[in-house]
Amino acid sequence: MEIMSEQRSHDETLRDLAISHARMGQIEAAREVAAQITDCHFQRWAWMLILYAQFFKNNNLNEVKDSSADLEAVKETLALIPDDSLWYGSWVPELLSTLVRTGDSAAAIDIASKVSEPYHGGAHYGDIAADQVVNNDIEGAEQTLI
């Protein structure tokens, strides 16, 4: 009879440490710890919660941080993420919309370009263009859809 170990893995411990740092606002420390995680499941979980701590106000998924400084920090974190599956999260359309609303369509388009699956990528470009139209940036919307 094999006895299952109750001992936590090193990556699980690192994930929890990264999340703890993120929740305390220690984003640099959270990023450093997340980068050490080798298991893709634990790594993805850590990066997602770092991004949530940076992007959503007080863990309220209906309220985003939309200052340019907050969004710049989110973009810095996104540049560090090694797992492209994060680009398929439900948070991506909200981030893209927020970037466009705050005048950073180029960053939104850059993020959408990282999505290799055509259905999701195309939907993101359509959403970006729609937000640009709302911002009266018709020329930008046309360029996004070309």
Accessible surface in RSA format (square Angstrom, percent):
REM  Atomic radii and reference values for relative SASA: ProtOr
REM  Chains: A
REM  Algorithm: Lee & Richards
REM  Probe-radius: 1.40
REM  Slices: 20
REM RES _ NUM      All-atoms   Total-Side   Main-Chain    Non-polar    All polar
REM                ABS   REL    ABS   REL    ABS   REL    ABS   REL    ABS   REL
RES MET A   1   229.64 118.9 143.80  95.2  85.84 204.4 125.15 106.4 104.49 138.4
RES GLU A   2   151.45  86.9 121.07  91.6  30.37  72.3  52.55 101.6  98.90  80.7
RES ILE A   3   152.28  86.7 127.46  95.0  24.83  59.8 130.83  94.2  21.45  58.2
RES MET A   4   147.06  76.2 135.66  89.8  11.40  27.1 118.02 100.3  29.04  38.5
RES SER A   5    88.00  74.4  53.27  71.1  34.73  80.0  52.80 112.4  35.20  49.3
RES GLU A   6   166.01  95.3 136.38 103.2  29.62  70.5  66.28 128.2  99.73  81.4
RES GLN A   7   156.65  87.6 127.17  92.9  29.48  70.2  42.37  90.2 114.28  86.7
RES ARG A   8   114.31  48.0  96.05  49.0  18.26  43.5  58.41  79.8  55.91  33.9
RES SER A   9    52.76  44.6  40.54  54.1  12.22  28.2  50.62 107.8   2.14   3.0
RES HIS A  10   134.08  73.3 120.92  84.0  13.16  33.7  91.35  94.1  42.73  49.7
RES ASP A  11    17.00  11.9  15.74  15.7   1.26   3.0   5.12  12.1  11.88  11.8
RES GLU A  12    42.18  24.2  42.18  31.9   0.00   0.0   0.42   0.8  41.76  34.1
RES THR A  13    68.41  48.7  66.98  67.9   1.42   3.4  56.28  75.6  12.13  18.3
RES LEU A  14    15.11   8.4  15.11  10.8   0.00   0.0  15.11  10.6   0.00   0.0
RES ARG A  15    17.06   7.2  17.06   8.7   0.00   0.0   0.01   0.0  17.05  10.3
RES ASP A  16    49.20  34.5  42.75  42.5   6.45  15.3  26.94  63.4  22.26  22.2
RES LEU A  17    80.47  44.8  75.86  54.3   4.61  11.6  79.72  56.0   0.75   2.0
RES ALA A  18     0.00   0.0   0.00   0.0   0.00   0.0   0.00   0.0   0.00   0.0
RES ILE A  19    13.70   7.8  13.70  10.2   0.00   0.0  13.70   9.9   0.00   0.0
RES SER A  20    48.08  40.6  41.95  56.0   6.12  14.1  24.66  52.5  23.42  32.8
RES HIS A  21    35.66  19.5  35.66  24.8   0.00   0.0  27.39  28.2   8.27   9.6
RES ALA A  22     2.80   2.6   0.31   0.5   2.48   5.7   0.31   0.4   2.48   6.6
RES ARG A  23   159.31  66.9 123.91  63.2  35.41  84.3  44.05  60.2 115.26  69.9
RES MET A  24   118.72  61.5  84.81  56.1  33.91  80.7  57.49  48.9  61.24  81.1
RES GLY A  25    55.50  68.4   0.00   N/A  55.50  68.4  29.48  80.9  26.02  58.3
RES GLN A  26    81.74  45.7  73.43  53.7   8.31  19.8  33.36  71.0  48.38  36.7
RES ILE A  27    33.45  19.0  30.67  22.9   2.77   6.7  30.67  22.1   2.77   7.5
RES GLU A  28   106.32  61.0 104.25  78.9   2.07   4.9  61.04 118.1  45.28  37.0
RES ALA A  29    33.31  30.6  28.18  43.5   5.13  11.7  30.92  43.5   2.39   6.3
RES ALA A  30     0.00   0.0   0.00   0.0   0.00   0.0   0.00   0.0   0.00   0.0
RES ARG A  31    17.23   7.2  15.95   8.1   1.28   3.1   5.68   7.8  11.55   7.0
RES GLU A  32   111.55  64.0 103.50  78.3   8.05  19.2  39.35  76.1  72.20  58.9
RES VAL A  33    14.07   9.3  14.07  12.7   0.00   0.0  14.07  12.2   0.00   0.0
RES ALA A  34     0.00   0.0   0.00   0.0   0.00   0.0   0.00   0.0   0.00   0.0
RES ALA A  35    71.65  65.9  42.86  66.1  28.79  65.5  46.93  66.1  24.72  65.5
RES GLN A  36   105.27  58.9  86.72  63.4  18.55  44.2  38.04  81.0  67.23  51.0
RES ILE A  37     4.17   2.4   0.00   0.0   4.17  10.0   0.00   0.0   4.17  11.3
RES THR A  38   121.36  86.3  89.92  91.2  31.44  74.9  76.56 102.8  44.80  67.7
RES ASP A  39    58.87  41.2  50.28  50.0   8.59  20.3  16.05  37.8  42.82  42.7
RES CYS A  40    89.66  67.8  84.74  94.5   4.92  11.6  26.69  67.6  62.97  67.9
RES HIS A  41   114.37  62.5 107.78  74.9   6.59  16.9  78.13  80.5  36.24  42.2
RES PHE A  42    36.43  18.2  36.43  22.6   0.00   0.0  36.43  22.1   0.00   0.0
RES GLN A  43    23.62  13.2  23.62  17.3   0.00   0.0   0.06   0.1  23.56  17.9
RES ARG A  44    80.08  33.6  80.06  40.8   0.02   0.1  26.99  36.9  53.10  32.2
RES TRP A  45   111.23  44.6 105.93  51.3   5.30  12.4  97.42  51.9  13.81  22.4
RES ALA A  46     0.00   0.0   0.00   0.0   0.00   0.0   0.00   0.0   0.00   0.0
RES TRP A  47     2.55   1.0   2.55   1.2   0.00   0.0   2.51   1.3   0.05   0.1
RES MET A  48    23.39  12.1  23.39  15.5   0.00   0.0  23.39  19.9   0.00   0.0
RES LEU A  49    42.87  23.9  40.43  28.9   2.44   6.1  40.43  28.4   2.44   6.6
RES ILE A  50     0.00   0.0   0.00   0.0   0.00   0.0   0.00   0.0   0.00   0.0
RES LEU A  51     1.97   1.1   1.77   1.3   0.20   0.5   1.97   1.4   0.00   0.0
RES TYR A  52    46.52  21.7  46.52  26.5   0.00   0.0  26.69  20.1  19.83  24.4
RES ALA A  53    18.70  17.2   7.54  11.6  11.16  25.4  10.47  14.7   8.23  21.8
RES GLN A  54    10.77   6.0   5.08   3.7   5.69  13.5   8.37  17.8   2.40   1.8
RES PHE A  55     3.59   1.8   3.47   2.1   0.12   0.3   3.59   2.2   0.00   0.0
RES PHE A  56    10.28   5.1   8.79   5.4   1.49   3.9   8.79   5.3   1.49   4.3
RES LYS A  57    76.91  37.5  76.05  46.7   0.85   2.0  33.29  30.0  43.61  46.5
RES ASN A  58   145.78 100.5 111.67 107.9  34.11  82.1  37.90  91.2 107.88 104.3
RES ASN A  59   101.97  70.3  79.94  77.2  22.03  53.0  27.42  66.0  74.55  72.1
RES ASN A  60    60.02  41.4  52.87  51.1   7.15  17.2  19.56  47.1  40.46  39.1
RES LEU A  61   104.21  58.0  86.03  61.5  18.18  45.7  86.03  60.4  18.18  48.9
RES ASN A  62   143.83  99.2 108.39 104.7  35.44  85.3  30.25  72.8 113.58 109.8
RES GLU A  63    81.75  46.9  79.89  60.4   1.86   4.4  30.28  58.6  51.47  42.0
RES VAL A  64    18.53  12.2  11.71  10.6   6.82  16.4  11.71  10.2   6.82  18.5
RES LYS A  65    55.07  26.9  54.20  33.3   0.87   2.1  21.62  19.5  33.45  35.6
RES ASP A  66    70.94  49.7  63.73  63.4   7.21  17.1   2.82   6.6  68.12  67.9
RES SER A  67    53.44  45.2  43.47  58.0   9.97  23.0  49.12 104.6   4.33   6.1
RES SER A  68    92.35  78.0  81.72 109.1  10.64  24.5  49.18 104.7  43.18  60.5
RES ALA A  69    76.33  70.2  61.55  95.0  14.78  33.6  69.79  98.3   6.54  17.3
RES ASP A  70    48.53  34.0  45.28  45.1   3.24   7.7   3.44   8.1  45.08  45.0
RES LEU A  71     6.00   3.3   5.89   4.2   0.11   0.3   5.89   4.1   0.11   0.3
RES GLU A  72    83.68  48.0  83.63  63.3   0.05   0.1  35.24  68.2  48.44  39.6
RES ALA A  73    33.02  30.4  31.64  48.8   1.38   3.1  32.51  45.8   0.50   1.3
RES VAL A  74     1.13   0.7   1.13   1.0   0.00   0.0   1.13   1.0   0.00   0.0
RES LYS A  75    48.58  23.7  43.37  26.6   5.21  12.4  23.99  21.6  24.60  26.2
RES GLU A  76    85.79  49.3  78.53  59.4   7.26  17.3  33.72  65.2  52.07  42.5
RES THR A  77     0.00   0.0   0.00   0.0   0.00   0.0   0.00   0.0   0.00   0.0
RES LEU A  78     7.93   4.4   5.14   3.7   2.79   7.0   5.21   3.7   2.72   7.3
RES ALA A  79    84.04  77.3  47.21  72.8  36.83  83.8  54.96  77.4  29.07  77.0
RES LEU A  80    95.16  53.0  76.19  54.5  18.98  47.7  80.22  56.3  14.94  40.2
RES ILE A  81    20.94  11.9   0.16   0.1  20.78  50.1   0.16   0.1  20.77  56.4
RES PRO A  82    88.22  64.3  45.48  41.5  42.74 155.3  57.65  47.6  30.57 190.0
RES ASP A  83    29.94  21.0  24.38  24.3   5.56  13.1  12.50  29.4  17.45  17.4
RES ASP A  84    86.59  60.7  81.83  81.4   4.76  11.3  25.12  59.1  61.46  61.3
RES SER A  85    38.99  32.9  37.25  49.7   1.73   4.0  37.02  78.8   1.97   2.8
RES LEU A  86     0.44   0.2   0.44   0.3   0.00   0.0   0.44   0.3   0.00   0.0
RES TRP A  87    12.76   5.1  12.74   6.2   0.03   0.1   3.72   2.0   9.05  14.7
RES TYR A  88    77.97  36.4  52.53  29.9  25.44  66.2  49.02  36.8  28.95  35.7
RES GLY A  89    13.72  16.9   0.00   N/A  13.72  16.9  10.30  28.3   3.41   7.6
RES SER A  90   104.29  88.1  72.59  96.9  31.71  73.0  57.19 121.8  47.10  66.0
RES TRP A  91     9.48   3.8   5.32   2.6   4.15   9.8   9.48   5.1   0.00   0.0
RES VAL A  92     0.00   0.0   0.00   0.0   0.00   0.0   0.00   0.0   0.00   0.0
RES PRO A  93    51.63  37.6  48.53  44.2   3.10  11.3  48.91  40.4   2.71  16.8
RES GLU A  94    69.24  39.8  65.44  49.5   3.80   9.0  18.01  34.8  51.23  41.8
RES LEU A  95     0.34   0.2   0.34   0.2   0.00   0.0   0.34   0.2   0.00   0.0
RES LEU A  96     1.00   0.6   0.94   0.7   0.06   0.1   1.00   0.7   0.00   0.0
RES SER A  97    21.54  18.2  21.15  28.2   0.39   0.9  13.06  27.8   8.48  11.9
RES THR A  98     0.02   0.0   0.02   0.0   0.00   0.0   0.02   0.0   0.00   0.0
RES LEU A  99     0.47   0.3   0.47   0.3   0.00   0.0   0.47   0.3   0.00   0.0
RES VAL A 100     1.65   1.1   0.57   0.5   1.09   2.6   0.57   0.5   1.09   2.9
RES ARG A 101   117.00  49.1  90.65  46.2  26.35  62.7  49.56  67.7  67.44  40.9
RES THR A 102    62.17  44.2  25.37  25.7  36.80  87.7  32.93  44.2  29.24  44.2
RES GLY A 103    66.59  82.1   0.00   N/A  66.59  82.1  33.25  91.2  33.34  74.7
RES ASP A 104    38.78  27.2  35.78  35.6   3.00   7.1  17.09  40.2  21.69  21.6
RES SER A 105    22.67  19.2  21.38  28.5   1.29   3.0  15.31  32.6   7.36  10.3
RES ALA A 106    76.91  70.7  63.42  97.9  13.48  30.7  68.40  96.3   8.51  22.5
RES ALA A 107    13.32  12.2   6.11   9.4   7.21  16.4  12.59  17.7   0.73   1.9
RES ALA A 108     0.00   0.0   0.00   0.0   0.00   0.0   0.00   0.0   0.00   0.0
RES ILE A 109    56.48  32.1  56.48  42.1   0.00   0.0  56.48  40.7   0.00   0.0
RES ASP A 110    74.98  52.5  70.37  70.0   4.61  10.9  21.11  49.7  53.87  53.7
RES ILE A 111     6.27   3.6   6.27   4.7   0.00   0.0   6.27   4.5   0.00   0.0
RES ALA A 112     0.51   0.5   0.00   0.0   0.51   1.2   0.00   0.0   0.51   1.3
RES SER A 113    66.32  56.0  37.73  50.3  28.60  65.9  30.26  64.4  36.06  50.5
RES LYS A 114    87.78  42.8  68.40  42.0  19.38  46.2  36.67  33.0  51.11  54.4
RES VAL A 115    11.20   7.4   0.00   0.0  11.20  27.0   0.16   0.1  11.04  29.9
RES SER A 116    91.21  77.1  60.87  81.2  30.34  69.9  52.37 111.5  38.84  54.4
RES GLU A 117    65.66  37.7  61.62  46.6   4.04   9.6  44.68  86.4  20.98  17.1
RES PRO A 118   110.96  80.9  93.25  85.0  17.70  64.3 104.06  85.9   6.90  42.9
RES TYR A 119   163.39  76.3 151.07  86.0  12.32  32.1 113.19  85.1  50.21  61.9
RES HIS A 120    71.29  39.0  71.18  49.5   0.11   0.3  48.29  49.8  23.00  26.8
RES GLY A 121     4.72   5.8   0.00   N/A   4.72   5.8   4.72  12.9   0.00   0.0
RES GLY A 122    42.13  52.0   0.00   N/A  42.13  52.0  31.02  85.1  11.11  24.9
RES ALA A 123    47.71  43.9  33.09  51.1  14.63  33.3  44.72  63.0   3.00   7.9
RES HIS A 124    10.46   5.7  10.46   7.3   0.00   0.0   8.88   9.1   1.58   1.8
RES TYR A 125    61.06  28.5  61.06  34.7   0.00   0.0  45.64  34.3  15.42  19.0
RES GLY A 126    30.70  37.9   0.00   N/A  30.70  37.9  25.06  68.8   5.64  12.6
RES ASP A 127    64.17  44.9  61.67  61.4   2.50   5.9  14.14  33.3  50.03  49.9
RES ILE A 128     0.32   0.2   0.00   0.0   0.32   0.8   0.32   0.2   0.00   0.0
RES ALA A 129     4.63   4.3   4.55   7.0   0.07   0.2   4.63   6.5   0.00   0.0
RES ALA A 130    57.20  52.6  48.59  75.0   8.61  19.6  55.63  78.3   1.57   4.1
RES ASP A 131    28.18  19.7  27.59  27.5   0.59   1.4   0.54   1.3  27.63  27.6
RES GLN A 132     4.10   2.3   3.94   2.9   0.16   0.4   0.72   1.5   3.38   2.6
RES VAL A 133    71.41  47.0  67.43  61.0   3.97   9.6  67.43  58.6   3.97  10.8
RES VAL A 134   116.97  77.0  92.47  83.7  24.51  59.1  99.65  86.6  17.32  47.0
RES ASN A 135    63.91  44.1  37.98  36.7  25.92  62.4  19.11  46.0  44.79  43.3
RES ASN A 136   131.78  90.9 107.65 104.0  24.13  58.1  25.25  60.8 106.53 103.0
RES ASP A 137    55.15  38.6  50.41  50.2   4.74  11.2  20.70  48.7  34.45  34.4
RES ILE A 138    93.07  53.0  91.02  67.8   2.05   4.9  91.02  65.5   2.05   5.6
RES GLU A 139   128.00  73.5 123.52  93.4   4.48  10.7  39.40  76.2  88.59  72.3
RES GLY A 140    15.05  18.6   0.00   N/A  15.05  18.6  13.85  38.0   1.19   2.7
RES ALA A 141     5.26   4.8   5.26   8.1   0.00   0.0   5.26   7.4   0.00   0.0
RES GLU A 142   102.44  58.8  97.27  73.6   5.17  12.3  37.15  71.9  65.29  53.3
RES GLN A 143   114.04  63.8 100.78  73.7  13.26  31.6  35.81  76.2  78.23  59.3
RES THR A 144    12.54   8.9   0.32   0.3  12.22  29.1   3.76   5.0   8.78  13.3
RES LEU A 145   113.51  63.2  80.70  57.7  32.82  82.5  83.89  58.9  29.62  79.7
RES ILE A 146   161.98  92.2 105.66  78.7  56.33 135.8 129.90  93.5  32.09  87.1
END  Absolute sums over single chains surface
CHAIN  1 A     8438.7       6827.1       1611.6       4694.8       3743.9
END  Absolute sums over all chains
TOTAL          8438.7       6827.1       1611.6       4694.8       3743.9
